[in-house]
Amino acid sequence: MSKIKRISIKSKHKAPVADTAPGSFQLSKDALKPKITVHSYNEKKYIANEVENAEQIDEQLKKYPSLTHWIDVR
């Protein structure tokens, strides 16, 4: 009976930057800027706005308090 040949898969993870907390994100300099869209909706109304900062998200949440909100980050 022959032995099962073991294969190793090398990880594509980059080594963490020194003096950073475990699990912290390291973005590369050529990474795309995120697109943030706030969707506010109910059975009769749907509003979607692309925002650039947290203040704009907060404005939409306060402007439509009775709607359900979804924040999409891509």
N, C-alpha and C positions, 0 to 999 in steps of 0.2 A: 504494500500500500504506500502510495507516495504522499509526501507531506504537502500541505496547502501552502502555496507560496504567498507570503505576505507582501502587500504593497503599501507604500507610504504616500500620503498626499500632503504636499507642502502647502502650508497656509499662505494665503495672499495678504494677510494682515500686516500692516506696517508696524514697526516697533513704536511703542508709545514714547512721547516726548518726555524727557526727564523733568521731574518736579511737577507733574500734573496728577490730578486725582484719578483714581481708577474709574474707568467708564466715561471719562470726559471725551468730548468730540474734538477731533483734530481735522479742521477743514483745510483742503489744499488751496493754494493761492489762485488756481485756475478754476475753482468751483463756481458753478452758476449761482446767481443770487436767487433766493427763494421767491416764489410768487404766492402771496397770501390772498385768499378770497373768502369773504364772509357771506354766507348764504343765510338769509332770514326768510322763514316761510310759515304758512299754515295752510288750511284747506283751500283758502280763496286767494291768497297773495304769495308772491315769490319775489324776493329782491336779492340780487347778487352784486357785490361791490368788491373790486380789487383794492386792497389797502397796502400801505407801506410801513405802518408802525402800529404800536399797541394803542395809541390814543385814538386812531381812526376805528379800530375794532371796538373800543369802549363806546365811542360815539354812536355806532350803529346799534350796539346792544341797548343803549339807553334810549335811542330814538324809537326802537320797536320792541318795547318790553313784553308785549303780549305774544310775540312770535317765537317760534323755535329757531335756534341759531346753530349753524354748522360752520366751523372755521377750517378751511382747506389750505394746507401748506404743501406746495409742490416745488 
